[in-house]
Amino acid sequence: MKQVVFLRKYKIAITVLVVAVFFVFSQISWAATSTVRGKAWWGDTLQYVYFNCLDDVMGDNLDVEYNLCGGDGTKTAGECVPPDYAFHFFSSGCSSLVHGVYIDENGKLSGSAWNYAKGLISFEATTTPNAAVPDRSMLSGPCPACFSDSNCWACYSEQTQRAYGWGRSTIDGSWVRLDSAATPPVQIKSWNIASSTSPYYALQAGDFVGTATSGLGNLSFNCQSENGGVSNCGTRDYKVYISNLQVGNMSAPNWTYSEACSSSVARKVVLKWQLKSGYQPDYGMGQTAYRVIVNTINSTSTPVFDSGQMTGSASQLICPGPSCAWTPNYNTSYYWWLQLWDADNQPTELYQYKYNTSADTDGNSDANNLTFTTYKHEFPSPFFIWEPYDVSEQVGTSTEFMSYSATTTSKYYTTAQPSIAQSCATPNCQYLWTVDNNPGSTISATTSASTSIVFMYATRTVVTLRITDSDGYYCSRSEELYVNFGLPIWREVKAQ
Protein backbone atom coordinates (compact mmCIF):
# COMPACT_ATOMS: atom_id res chain seq x y z
CA MET A 1 0.00 0.00 0.00
CA LYS A 2 1.34 3.35 -1.01
CA GLN A 3 1.47 5.99 1.68
CA VAL A 4 2.39 9.60 1.61
CA VAL A 5 2.50 11.63 4.76
CA PHE A 6 1.11 15.09 4.42
CA LEU A 7 1.33 17.94 6.86
CA ARG A 8 -0.25 21.28 6.47
CA LYS A 9 0.18 24.81 7.43
CA TYR A 10 -2.79 26.95 7.68
CA LYS A 11 -3.63 30.32 6.52
CA ILE A 12 -6.96 32.02 6.16
CA ALA A 13 -9.62 32.06 3.65
CA ILE A 14 -13.20 31.29 3.09
CA THR A 15 -15.20 28.38 2.19
CA VAL A 16 -17.52 26.90 0.21
CA LEU A 17 -18.45 24.14 2.44
CA VAL A 18 -22.16 24.20 1.97
CA VAL A 19 -23.79 24.77 5.30
CA ALA A 20 -26.96 22.96 6.04
CA VAL A 21 -28.92 25.96 7.12
CA PHE A 22 -32.61 25.83 6.52
CA PHE A 23 -34.97 28.68 6.03
CA VAL A 24 -38.71 28.71 5.74
CA PHE A 25 -40.82 31.12 3.78
CA SER A 26 -43.20 32.76 6.18
CA GLN A 27 -46.86 32.55 5.28
CA ILE A 28 -49.20 35.46 5.50
CA SER A 29 -52.88 35.02 6.17
CA TRP A 30 -55.47 36.35 3.75
CA ALA A 31 -55.28 39.96 4.81
CA ALA A 32 -57.92 41.27 2.43
CA THR A 33 -60.99 40.16 0.54
CA SER A 34 -60.15 38.20 -2.60
CA THR A 35 -62.06 38.92 -5.79
CA VAL A 36 -62.81 35.79 -7.83
CA ARG A 37 -62.77 36.22 -11.62
CA GLY A 38 -62.98 34.01 -14.70
CA LYS A 39 -65.23 31.20 -15.83
CA ALA A 40 -65.68 27.47 -15.24
CA TRP A 41 -66.97 24.82 -17.67
CA TRP A 42 -70.17 22.90 -16.79
CA GLY A 43 -70.23 20.53 -19.73
CA ASP A 44 -71.51 20.84 -23.29
CA THR A 45 -75.10 21.51 -22.21
CA LEU A 46 -74.75 24.09 -19.44
CA GLN A 47 -71.38 25.40 -20.66
CA TYR A 48 -69.81 28.35 -18.77
CA VAL A 49 -70.32 29.57 -15.22
CA TYR A 50 -69.08 33.16 -14.78
CA PHE A 51 -67.74 34.21 -11.38
CA ASN A 52 -67.88 37.96 -11.91
CA CYS A 53 -70.20 40.04 -14.07
CA LEU A 54 -67.16 41.61 -15.73
CA ASP A 55 -66.55 38.19 -17.31
CA ASP A 56 -70.15 37.53 -18.39
CA VAL A 57 -70.80 36.83 -22.07
CA MET A 58 -74.37 37.53 -23.11
CA GLY A 59 -74.79 37.24 -26.86
CA ASP A 60 -72.39 38.60 -29.48
CA ASN A 61 -71.60 41.98 -30.99
CA LEU A 62 -73.18 42.46 -34.40
CA ASP A 63 -69.82 42.82 -36.13
CA VAL A 64 -68.72 39.32 -35.13
CA GLU A 65 -68.73 37.09 -38.23
CA TYR A 66 -69.74 34.07 -36.22
CA ASN A 67 -72.81 35.94 -34.98
CA LEU A 68 -73.74 37.43 -38.38
CA CYS A 69 -73.96 33.93 -39.78
CA GLY A 70 -76.34 32.80 -37.10
CA GLY A 71 -73.70 30.91 -35.18
CA ASP A 72 -72.40 29.00 -38.20
CA GLY A 73 -68.63 29.27 -37.78
CA THR A 74 -67.97 27.69 -41.18
CA LYS A 75 -69.04 30.77 -43.13
CA THR A 76 -67.65 34.26 -43.42
CA ALA A 77 -69.84 37.35 -43.36
CA GLY A 78 -69.65 37.56 -47.16
CA GLU A 79 -70.96 34.02 -47.53
CA CYS A 80 -73.98 34.60 -45.34
CA VAL A 81 -77.38 34.68 -47.08
CA PRO A 82 -80.61 35.96 -45.52
CA PRO A 83 -81.76 32.56 -44.22
CA ASP A 84 -78.47 32.29 -42.32
CA TYR A 85 -79.11 35.41 -40.30
CA ALA A 86 -80.56 34.72 -36.90
CA PHE A 87 -81.72 36.74 -33.94
CA HIS A 88 -78.82 37.97 -31.84
CA PHE A 89 -78.22 40.35 -28.95
CA PHE A 90 -75.41 41.65 -26.80
CA SER A 91 -75.24 42.95 -23.26
CA SER A 92 -72.12 44.39 -21.63
CA GLY A 93 -70.97 42.81 -18.40
CA CYS A 94 -72.39 44.30 -15.16
CA SER A 95 -74.84 46.45 -17.14
CA SER A 96 -78.00 44.39 -16.58
CA LEU A 97 -76.78 41.78 -14.07
CA VAL A 98 -74.39 42.56 -11.24
CA HIS A 99 -72.83 39.64 -9.39
CA GLY A 100 -69.49 38.39 -8.08
CA VAL A 101 -67.84 35.84 -5.80
CA TYR A 102 -65.48 36.83 -2.99
CA ILE A 103 -63.38 35.21 -0.28
CA ASP A 104 -62.92 37.11 2.97
CA GLU A 105 -59.88 37.11 5.28
CA ASN A 106 -61.29 34.09 7.16
CA GLY A 107 -61.70 32.01 4.00
CA LYS A 108 -65.47 32.40 3.79
CA LEU A 109 -66.96 32.50 0.28
CA SER A 110 -69.77 34.91 -0.51
CA GLY A 111 -71.67 36.18 -3.52
CA SER A 112 -72.88 34.43 -6.66
CA ALA A 113 -71.64 33.13 -9.99
CA TRP A 114 -73.93 33.03 -13.04
CA ASN A 115 -74.91 30.48 -15.68
CA TYR A 116 -77.28 31.22 -18.55
CA ALA A 117 -79.39 28.11 -17.80
CA LYS A 118 -79.24 27.84 -14.02
CA GLY A 119 -79.10 31.53 -13.18
CA LEU A 120 -77.17 32.72 -10.14
CA ILE A 121 -75.12 30.09 -8.30
CA SER A 122 -74.99 31.25 -4.69
CA PHE A 123 -72.08 30.36 -2.40
CA GLU A 124 -73.66 31.71 0.80
CA ALA A 125 -76.78 30.73 2.66
CA THR A 126 -79.68 33.03 3.39
CA THR A 127 -81.80 32.89 6.52
CA THR A 128 -83.81 30.18 4.82
CA PRO A 129 -83.29 27.38 4.09
CA ASN A 130 -80.07 26.98 6.12
CA ALA A 131 -80.85 23.37 6.92
CA ALA A 132 -81.00 22.56 3.20
CA VAL A 133 -77.22 22.28 2.91
CA PRO A 134 -76.85 18.61 1.85
CA ASP A 135 -73.77 17.73 3.92
CA ARG A 136 -73.02 20.16 6.71
CA SER A 137 -70.11 18.05 8.01
CA MET A 138 -67.94 19.04 5.05
CA LEU A 139 -67.90 22.63 6.30
CA SER A 140 -66.24 21.75 9.60
CA GLY A 141 -62.59 20.90 10.16
CA PRO A 142 -60.55 22.99 7.74
CA CYS A 143 -63.00 25.92 7.98
CA PRO A 144 -64.45 25.72 11.52
CA ALA A 145 -66.02 29.19 11.33
CA CYS A 146 -67.92 28.39 8.13
CA PHE A 147 -71.21 26.53 8.37
CA SER A 148 -74.82 27.13 7.40
CA ASP A 149 -75.87 28.60 10.73
CA SER A 150 -73.22 31.30 10.33
CA ASN A 151 -74.59 32.21 6.90
CA CYS A 152 -71.93 30.26 5.04
CA TRP A 153 -72.15 27.47 2.51
CA ALA A 154 -68.60 27.39 1.14
CA CYS A 155 -65.11 28.19 2.40
CA TYR A 156 -61.41 28.03 1.54
CA SER A 157 -58.63 26.64 3.74
CA GLU A 158 -55.22 28.16 3.16
CA GLN A 159 -53.63 25.24 5.01
CA THR A 160 -54.90 22.67 2.52
CA GLN A 161 -55.38 25.13 -0.40
CA ARG A 162 -58.78 23.53 -0.98
CA ALA A 163 -62.31 24.84 -1.30
CA TYR A 164 -65.02 23.11 0.74
CA GLY A 165 -68.81 23.12 0.75
CA TRP A 166 -71.44 23.95 -1.80
CA GLY A 167 -72.88 26.31 -4.36
CA ARG A 168 -76.60 26.36 -5.15
CA SER A 169 -78.68 27.44 -8.13
CA THR A 170 -81.23 30.10 -7.25
CA ILE A 171 -83.53 28.87 -10.04
CA ASP A 172 -84.08 25.20 -9.16
CA GLY A 173 -81.99 24.60 -6.03
CA SER A 174 -79.42 22.38 -7.79
CA TRP A 175 -76.34 21.83 -5.60
CA VAL A 176 -72.70 21.91 -6.73
CA ARG A 177 -70.20 20.25 -4.39
CA LEU A 178 -66.68 21.74 -4.34
CA ASP A 179 -64.87 18.99 -2.46
CA SER A 180 -66.18 15.75 -3.85
CA ALA A 181 -63.90 12.74 -3.51
CA ALA A 182 -65.13 11.54 -6.93
CA THR A 183 -63.07 14.17 -8.79
CA PRO A 184 -59.85 16.12 -8.18
CA PRO A 185 -60.94 18.59 -5.48
CA VAL A 186 -61.29 22.30 -6.17
CA GLN A 187 -58.12 24.06 -5.05
CA ILE A 188 -56.78 27.60 -5.12
CA LYS A 189 -53.07 27.41 -5.77
CA SER A 190 -51.19 29.68 -3.41
CA TRP A 191 -47.61 30.98 -3.53
CA ASN A 192 -46.13 27.54 -2.83
CA ILE A 193 -47.47 25.91 -5.98
CA ALA A 194 -44.48 23.57 -6.20
CA SER A 195 -45.25 22.07 -2.79
CA SER A 196 -48.61 20.78 -3.97
CA THR A 197 -49.24 17.27 -5.21
CA SER A 198 -51.56 18.64 -7.87
CA PRO A 199 -50.93 17.09 -11.30
CA TYR A 200 -51.66 20.36 -13.09
CA TYR A 201 -49.05 22.58 -14.63
CA ALA A 202 -48.47 26.13 -15.92
CA LEU A 203 -50.41 27.64 -13.05
CA GLN A 204 -50.18 31.12 -11.62
CA ALA A 205 -50.54 31.83 -7.91
CA GLY A 206 -54.24 32.42 -7.30
CA ASP A 207 -55.47 30.01 -9.99
CA PHE A 208 -58.27 27.58 -9.23
CA VAL A 209 -57.91 24.00 -10.43
CA GLY A 210 -59.95 20.87 -9.92
CA THR A 211 -63.53 19.82 -10.56
CA ALA A 212 -66.74 20.22 -8.59
CA THR A 213 -69.59 17.73 -8.94
CA SER A 214 -73.34 18.02 -9.27
CA GLY A 215 -76.34 16.04 -10.38
CA LEU A 216 -76.10 17.95 -13.67
CA GLY A 217 -72.49 17.04 -14.41
CA ASN A 218 -69.00 18.05 -13.37
CA LEU A 219 -67.93 21.67 -13.18
CA SER A 220 -64.26 22.20 -14.18
CA PHE A 221 -62.55 25.28 -12.73
CA ASN A 222 -59.59 25.24 -15.09
CA CYS A 223 -59.12 23.93 -18.63
CA GLN A 224 -55.97 22.23 -17.37
CA SER A 225 -58.00 20.14 -14.94
CA GLU A 226 -60.75 19.22 -17.35
CA ASN A 227 -61.32 15.48 -17.79
CA GLY A 228 -59.55 14.64 -14.54
CA GLY A 229 -56.38 16.53 -15.29
CA VAL A 230 -56.07 16.04 -19.05
CA SER A 231 -55.66 19.60 -20.33
CA ASN A 232 -58.28 20.69 -22.83
CA CYS A 233 -57.04 24.28 -23.14
CA GLY A 234 -56.48 23.88 -26.87
CA THR A 235 -60.23 23.46 -27.35
CA ARG A 236 -61.41 26.07 -24.82
CA ASP A 237 -59.19 28.26 -22.71
CA TYR A 238 -60.76 29.11 -19.36
CA LYS A 239 -60.02 29.27 -15.66
CA VAL A 240 -61.26 30.75 -12.40
CA TYR A 241 -58.72 32.84 -10.50
CA ILE A 242 -58.16 35.46 -7.79
CA SER A 243 -57.70 38.74 -9.62
CA ASN A 244 -56.54 41.19 -6.98
CA LEU A 245 -52.85 41.36 -6.09
CA GLN A 246 -51.94 39.78 -2.76
CA VAL A 247 -48.70 38.73 -1.06
CA GLY A 248 -48.40 35.08 -0.10
CA ASN A 249 -45.19 34.96 1.92
CA MET A 250 -42.28 37.07 3.07
CA SER A 251 -38.91 35.85 4.34
CA ALA A 252 -35.70 37.27 5.78
CA PRO A 253 -32.76 37.54 6.19
CA ASN A 254 -32.04 34.73 3.66
CA TRP A 255 -28.30 35.12 4.17
CA THR A 256 -26.71 31.75 4.95
CA TYR A 257 -23.40 30.87 6.55
CA SER A 258 -21.96 29.81 3.20
CA GLU A 259 -23.02 33.09 1.57
CA ALA A 260 -21.58 35.15 4.42
CA CYS A 261 -18.35 33.15 4.19
CA SER A 262 -17.95 33.19 0.42
CA SER A 263 -18.60 36.93 0.13
CA SER A 264 -16.75 37.86 3.36
CA VAL A 265 -19.79 39.98 4.23
CA ALA A 266 -22.06 39.19 7.17
CA ARG A 267 -23.99 42.48 7.15
CA LYS A 268 -26.34 41.68 4.29
CA VAL A 269 -30.00 40.69 4.05
CA VAL A 270 -32.14 39.40 1.21
CA LEU A 271 -35.80 40.36 1.67
CA LYS A 272 -37.92 37.95 -0.39
CA TRP A 273 -41.60 37.70 -1.20
CA GLN A 274 -43.93 35.62 -3.35
CA LEU A 275 -47.40 36.38 -4.67
CA LYS A 276 -50.50 34.62 -3.49
CA SER A 277 -52.61 36.01 -6.33
CA GLY A 278 -52.94 38.84 -8.78
CA TYR A 279 -51.75 37.52 -12.14
CA GLN A 280 -53.95 39.26 -14.71
CA PRO A 281 -54.57 37.28 -17.92
CA ASP A 282 -55.50 40.49 -19.78
CA TYR A 283 -52.25 42.19 -18.79
CA GLY A 284 -49.89 39.21 -18.59
CA MET A 285 -48.57 40.42 -15.26
CA GLY A 286 -49.54 41.06 -11.67
CA GLN A 287 -47.02 43.10 -9.73
CA THR A 288 -45.68 46.18 -11.51
CA ALA A 289 -43.99 47.98 -8.61
CA TYR A 290 -43.00 47.43 -4.98
CA ARG A 291 -41.98 49.25 -1.82
CA VAL A 292 -39.96 47.93 1.14
CA ILE A 293 -39.91 49.55 4.58
CA VAL A 294 -37.49 48.48 7.37
CA ASN A 295 -37.41 49.70 10.95
CA THR A 296 -35.95 48.80 14.34
CA ILE A 297 -39.33 49.40 16.00
CA ASN A 298 -42.75 48.02 15.11
CA SER A 299 -43.83 51.13 13.25
CA THR A 300 -43.62 52.36 9.67
CA SER A 301 -43.04 55.92 10.90
CA THR A 302 -39.46 57.28 10.62
CA PRO A 303 -38.06 53.99 9.28
CA VAL A 304 -34.36 53.25 8.96
CA PHE A 305 -35.02 52.41 5.29
CA ASP A 306 -37.84 53.14 2.86
CA SER A 307 -37.28 52.21 -0.77
CA GLY A 308 -40.24 54.22 -2.01
CA GLN A 309 -42.20 52.93 -5.00
CA MET A 310 -39.81 51.03 -7.26
CA THR A 311 -40.92 49.91 -10.71
CA GLY A 312 -40.62 46.23 -11.52
CA SER A 313 -41.78 42.71 -10.83
CA ALA A 314 -38.83 41.82 -8.59
CA SER A 315 -39.45 39.25 -5.88
CA GLN A 316 -36.57 40.23 -3.63
CA LEU A 317 -34.47 43.18 -2.50
CA ILE A 318 -30.81 42.73 -1.53
CA CYS A 319 -29.45 45.21 1.00
CA PRO A 320 -26.91 46.52 0.43
CA GLY A 321 -27.17 46.01 -3.32
CA PRO A 322 -27.70 47.76 -6.66
CA SER A 323 -31.25 48.78 -5.71
CA CYS A 324 -30.66 49.29 -2.00
CA ALA A 325 -28.12 51.68 -0.50
CA TRP A 326 -29.00 50.72 3.07
CA THR A 327 -26.59 48.51 5.04
CA PRO A 328 -27.98 46.84 8.17
CA ASN A 329 -26.11 46.94 11.46
CA TYR A 330 -24.55 43.94 13.16
CA ASN A 331 -26.61 42.06 15.75
CA THR A 332 -29.77 44.10 15.16
CA SER A 333 -33.40 43.01 14.92
CA TYR A 334 -35.52 44.59 12.18
CA TYR A 335 -39.21 44.71 11.32
CA TRP A 336 -40.12 44.99 7.64
CA TRP A 337 -43.14 45.70 5.47
CA LEU A 338 -43.97 45.27 1.80
CA GLN A 339 -46.41 47.05 -0.51
CA LEU A 340 -47.09 46.15 -4.14
CA TRP A 341 -48.78 47.84 -7.12
CA ASP A 342 -50.82 46.01 -9.75
CA ALA A 343 -51.15 46.51 -13.51
CA ASP A 344 -53.61 49.38 -12.90
CA ASN A 345 -51.07 51.04 -10.57
CA GLN A 346 -53.33 50.31 -7.61
CA PRO A 347 -51.45 49.66 -4.35
CA THR A 348 -52.03 46.82 -1.97
CA GLU A 349 -52.08 47.27 1.77
CA LEU A 350 -48.78 47.20 3.66
CA TYR A 351 -47.99 43.56 4.45
CA GLN A 352 -45.88 42.95 7.54
CA TYR A 353 -43.34 40.17 7.94
CA LYS A 354 -44.67 38.20 10.89
CA TYR A 355 -43.72 34.53 10.93
CA ASN A 356 -40.05 34.21 11.78
CA THR A 357 -39.23 30.81 13.29
CA SER A 358 -36.19 28.98 14.61
CA ALA A 359 -35.91 27.32 11.19
CA ASP A 360 -35.18 30.63 9.45
CA THR A 361 -31.61 31.61 8.63
CA ASP A 362 -31.35 33.87 11.67
CA GLY A 363 -32.69 31.15 13.97
CA ASN A 364 -35.13 33.69 15.39
CA SER A 365 -32.44 34.56 17.92
CA ASP A 366 -34.50 37.33 19.56
CA ALA A 367 -37.60 35.07 19.82
CA ASN A 368 -39.71 37.73 18.09
CA ASN A 369 -41.72 36.37 15.17
CA LEU A 370 -42.11 39.85 13.70
CA THR A 371 -38.38 40.47 13.21
CA PHE A 372 -35.30 39.11 11.54
CA THR A 373 -31.88 39.53 13.18
CA THR A 374 -28.51 40.15 11.54
CA TYR A 375 -25.31 38.29 12.43
CA LYS A 376 -23.28 39.49 15.44
CA HIS A 377 -20.06 39.94 13.49
CA GLU A 378 -18.12 38.76 10.46
CA PHE A 379 -17.43 35.07 10.04
CA PRO A 380 -14.08 33.35 10.69
CA SER A 381 -11.74 33.08 7.72
CA PRO A 382 -9.72 29.86 7.55
CA PHE A 383 -6.59 29.54 5.45
CA PHE A 384 -3.82 26.98 5.38
CA ILE A 385 -0.64 26.16 3.55
CA TRP A 386 1.22 22.88 3.31
CA GLU A 387 4.57 21.48 2.47
CA PRO A 388 5.77 20.04 0.29
CA TYR A 389 3.61 21.83 -2.23
CA ASP A 390 3.59 18.79 -4.56
CA VAL A 391 2.59 15.73 -2.59
CA SER A 392 4.03 12.50 -3.94
CA GLU A 393 5.01 9.07 -2.75
CA GLN A 394 8.72 8.79 -2.21
CA VAL A 395 9.94 5.52 -3.66
CA GLY A 396 11.63 3.36 -1.09
CA THR A 397 11.15 5.83 1.73
CA SER A 398 8.61 6.78 4.34
CA THR A 399 8.50 10.55 4.52
CA GLU A 400 6.48 12.84 6.76
CA PHE A 401 6.27 16.52 5.89
CA MET A 402 5.85 18.95 8.76
CA SER A 403 3.45 21.87 8.49
CA TYR A 404 3.38 25.35 9.89
CA SER A 405 1.01 26.39 12.63
CA ALA A 406 -2.34 27.89 11.67
CA THR A 407 -2.85 29.83 14.86
CA THR A 408 -1.04 32.93 13.63
CA THR A 409 -2.91 33.20 10.29
CA SER A 410 -6.51 32.00 10.76
CA LYS A 411 -8.81 34.79 11.90
CA TYR A 412 -12.02 35.28 13.84
CA TYR A 413 -14.25 38.20 14.86
CA THR A 414 -16.07 39.25 18.02
CA THR A 415 -19.20 41.17 18.93
CA ALA A 416 -17.05 43.88 20.49
CA GLN A 417 -15.07 44.28 17.25
CA PRO A 418 -17.38 42.80 14.61
CA SER A 419 -15.32 43.81 11.56
CA ILE A 420 -11.77 43.67 12.96
CA ALA A 421 -9.97 40.36 12.47
CA GLN A 422 -8.40 38.65 15.48
CA SER A 423 -5.72 35.96 15.32
CA CYS A 424 -7.09 32.54 16.09
CA ALA A 425 -6.25 30.88 19.37
CA THR A 426 -8.01 28.18 21.30
CA PRO A 427 -10.71 28.43 22.61
CA ASN A 428 -11.56 31.31 20.25
CA CYS A 429 -11.20 29.05 17.22
CA GLN A 430 -12.04 25.40 16.87
CA TYR A 431 -10.46 23.40 14.03
CA LEU A 432 -11.75 20.46 12.04
CA TRP A 433 -9.77 18.71 9.30
CA THR A 434 -11.35 16.32 6.78
CA VAL A 435 -10.18 14.48 3.65
CA ASP A 436 -12.41 13.58 0.70
CA ASN A 437 -11.83 11.26 -2.24
CA ASN A 438 -8.95 9.39 -0.58
CA PRO A 439 -10.50 6.66 1.57
CA GLY A 440 -8.37 5.18 4.31
CA SER A 441 -6.27 8.32 4.77
CA THR A 442 -5.37 9.14 8.35
CA ILE A 443 -5.22 12.55 10.01
CA SER A 444 -2.92 12.76 13.00
CA ALA A 445 -4.88 15.54 14.73
CA THR A 446 -8.31 16.40 13.29
CA THR A 447 -8.98 19.29 15.71
CA SER A 448 -5.55 20.92 15.98
CA ALA A 449 -4.17 23.94 14.22
CA SER A 450 -1.39 21.79 12.72
CA THR A 451 -1.72 18.25 11.56
CA SER A 452 -0.23 15.61 9.30
CA ILE A 453 -2.14 13.46 6.87
CA VAL A 454 -1.14 10.07 5.48
CA PHE A 455 -2.76 9.55 2.08
CA MET A 456 -3.53 6.00 1.04
CA TYR A 457 -3.86 6.49 -2.71
CA ALA A 458 -2.26 8.52 -5.45
CA THR A 459 -5.33 10.38 -6.73
CA ARG A 460 -7.14 13.70 -6.71
CA THR A 461 -7.80 14.57 -3.07
CA VAL A 462 -9.64 17.39 -1.30
CA VAL A 463 -8.49 18.59 2.11
CA THR A 464 -10.84 20.87 4.08
CA LEU A 465 -10.26 22.95 7.19
CA ARG A 466 -13.28 24.31 9.05
CA ILE A 467 -12.89 27.08 11.61
CA THR A 468 -15.64 27.66 14.19
CA ASP A 469 -15.64 30.71 16.45
CA SER A 470 -17.01 31.05 19.98
CA ASP A 471 -20.46 32.08 18.69
CA GLY A 472 -20.75 28.95 16.59
CA TYR A 473 -20.23 30.71 13.25
CA TYR A 474 -18.09 28.63 10.95
CA CYS A 475 -16.46 28.78 7.55
CA SER A 476 -14.36 26.30 5.63
CA ARG A 477 -11.60 26.31 3.09
CA SER A 478 -10.92 23.43 0.74
CA GLU A 479 -7.86 22.71 -1.36
CA GLU A 480 -7.68 20.19 -4.16
CA LEU A 481 -4.47 18.17 -4.27
CA TYR A 482 -3.09 15.59 -6.61
CA VAL A 483 -1.17 12.92 -4.76
CA ASN A 484 1.30 11.49 -7.28
CA PHE A 485 3.70 8.61 -7.54
CA GLY A 486 7.30 9.64 -7.07
CA LEU A 487 9.63 8.88 -9.98
CA PRO A 488 12.41 6.32 -9.42
CA ILE A 489 16.05 7.50 -9.45
CA TRP A 490 18.02 6.11 -12.43
CA ARG A 491 21.75 5.52 -12.33
CA GLU A 492 23.90 4.13 -15.10
CA VAL A 493 26.35 1.41 -14.10
CA LYS A 494 29.02 -0.29 -16.13
CA ALA A 495 28.19 -3.81 -17.15
CA GLN A 496 30.37 -6.47 -15.45
Secondary structure, 3 states (H helix, E strand, C coil): CCCEEEEEEECCCCCCCCCCCCCCCEECCCCCCEEEEEEEECHHHHCEEECEHHHCCEECCCCCHHHHCCCCCCCCHHHCCHHHCCCCCEECCCCCCCCEEEECCCCEEEEEEEECCCEEEECCCCCCCHHHCCCHHHHCCCCCCCCHHHCCCEEEECCCCEEEEEEEECCCCCEEECCCCCCCCCEECCCCHHHCCCCCCCCCCCEEECEEEECCCCEECEHHHHHHCCCCCCCCCCEEEECCCEEEEEECCCCCHHHHHHHCCCCCEEEEEEEEECCECCCCECCCEEEEEEECCCCCCCCCEECCCEECCCCEEEECECCECCCCCCCCEEEEEEEEECCCCCECCCEECCCCCCCCCCCCCCCCCCCEECCCCCCCECCEEEECCCCEECCCCCCCCCCCCCCCCCEECCCCCCCCCEECCCCCEEEEEEEECCCCCEECCCCCCCEEEEECCCCEEEEEEEEEECCCCEEEEEEEEECEECCCCCCCCCCC
